[in-house]
């Protein structure tokens, strides 16, 4: 039995990334009825900004230093989410590309997770990821084509999330990306349906 965390980072009605999420989750549940599945909707929970108190508190905690009351409160919030992530064997992220990057809620959440001695450690050779055994799937949607062509250099959603996961040592990453459905209206439905089918396929073997 696996511990699986599903992270939802979109709240738009008819969002394609949420359609991917629902298709993947439904198939995964059907194929793995005994797994322990946790759903985290980042738009339904309170995520205070990652600020100086949280940053300094996390660093102090990793060094064993004493924290102020404010730092303790901030770190307790971050650690609640970090511990949940660390306990997961598999993680699924569903998120869109908004203004070339990820929603603020997802950025805040990932900042909570990036902690010394939890997701990475420092060494003389540089940072070392500590979460290499985790499996991850990224479900992403963007209305135009960013995988190639003139917009490729502006894609900072999937690239950012992959960079953070890689920093934590996670390399077992599968992706389902739906793109161009707004750019190519004449074949939008085909693009979306192809993505949904791919999400179901990956969920079957995840």
N, C-alpha and C positions, 0 to 999 in steps of 0.2 A: 504494500500500500504506500502510495506517494503522497506527500504534502504539497499541494499545488496552490499557488497564489495567482489570482487573476486581477490585474490592475487596469481599471477603466479610466481614461483621461479624455473624456469628451462628454458633453451633455446636450449636443445639438440634435433636435429631432431629425430623423432620416439621415443621420450621419453614416457614411459608408464605413468608417472605422468601427462604429458600434455594430453595424450589420456583420462585419467580420468577427467581432467579439462574440456576438450571439450565436453565429454559425459554428464557430470554433468551440465555444463552451458547451453547446448542445451536443455536438458530436463527441466531445471528450467525456462528458458525463455518461453518455450512452455506452461508450467503450470501456470506461473505467469507473464502474458504480461504487467500488469500494475505496476509492481515493478520497482523501480529506481535502476538499476544495474550499478555499476562502476567496470571496470577492471583495475587492476594495475599490470603491467609486471615489476618485479624488475630488469630484465636484460635490460630493455629499458630506464630506468630512471637513472639519476645521483644520486648515494647514497654515499656522502662523508663518510669516516670512522668515526665511533663513537669515538671521541678522548677526550682529557682532557678539551678542551674548551667547547665542547658540554655538557659533563658531568657536569662541574662546572656551566655552564650557566643554565642548567635545574634545578640544586639544588638551585641556587641563585633565579631563577624565582619563584620556589615553596615557597621560604621564603620571597619573596617581596624585595630582595636585588637588588642593582644596578648592571647591567651587563656591561662588556666592549663591545666595538664595535664588536670584534671578537666573543665574546660569543653570542651577539645578532644575528649575522649572522648565527652562527651554530644552535642556538635554533630555529630560524625561519624555517630552513629546517626541523628539527625534528618535529616541531609543525604542519607543513603543513600535514605531514603524520599522526601524532597522532590525529589531529582534524578530518581527514577523517575517521580514524578507529573508533573514539569515536562516530561519527555520524551514523555509520552503525548499523542496528538492527541485521544483520546476516553477517557472514564473512566465506568465503571459502578459504582455503589455499591449494595449490597444490605444492608439493615439493618432491625431491628425497632424498635418503640416499646417500651421497657422502663421501667416506672415513670415514664411521661410523657416520657422522653428517650431518648438513644442509649446503646448499651453503652459501658462505660468504655474499651474497646480502641479504638473508633472516635473517641471524644473525644481520646484520647492521640494517635492518628494524625493527626487534623486539626490538633492543636496543633503537631506536628512540621512540618506543611506551611506554616503561617502565618508566613512569614518576610519581613522587609523586604528589598527588592531582588530577591526571588524571586517571591513570589505577590502582593506589594503594595509600594507605595512611599509615602513621606510627601511631601506638598506643602503649600504655604501655604494651600491650600483644604481640606486634609484628606487622608486616605489615598486612594490611587489603585490600583485593581486592575490587575495585570499579565498576567492569564491569560485575557483576553477571547476569544481564538481557540479555546478548548477547548470541546468538546461533552461534555455529561454527562447520564447517565440515573440517576435515583434509583428503586430498587425497595424498597418499604416495606410492612410489614404491621402491623396493629394490630387486636386482637380486638374492640374497640368502635368506635363512630363518633366520630371526632374532627374531621371536616371541617366539621361544623356542630353546633349544639345546645350543651348544657351543658358538654361536654368540650372544645369547640373551643379555649378559652383555655389549656387544659392541654397541648396538643400541642407538645412541644418537641423532637421528633426530626427530622421533615422540615423544620420551620421553622428549626431550628438549622443543619442542614446547608446549606440554601438560603442562610441568612444568611452563613455562612462562604464559600460559593462566590461569592456576590454581592460580598463584601468583596474577593475576589480578582479581580473583574471578569468572572466567568463568568455569562452570562445565557442561553446556549443550553442550557436544562435541560428535559428531559422526565421525566415521573414516571409510575410505575405504583404505585398504592396500593390494597392490599386491606384493607378494614376492615369490622368488624361480623360477621365469620364466627363469633365466639364469642358475640356478643350475640344473633344471630339464628340459632339452631341449625337451625331448620327449612329455611333456605335457605343454609346454610353452603357446601355443595358448589357451588351455583350462583355464589355470590360468589367463591369461590376460582377456579373454572374461568373465569369472566369475566376475572379479573385475569391469569391465565396466558395467555389468548388475547390480551389487550392487550399483555403483555410480548413475545410472539412478533411481534405486529404492529409494535411499535416497533423491535424488533431488526432486522426486515426492512429498514427504511429508515434505520437509524442509521449 
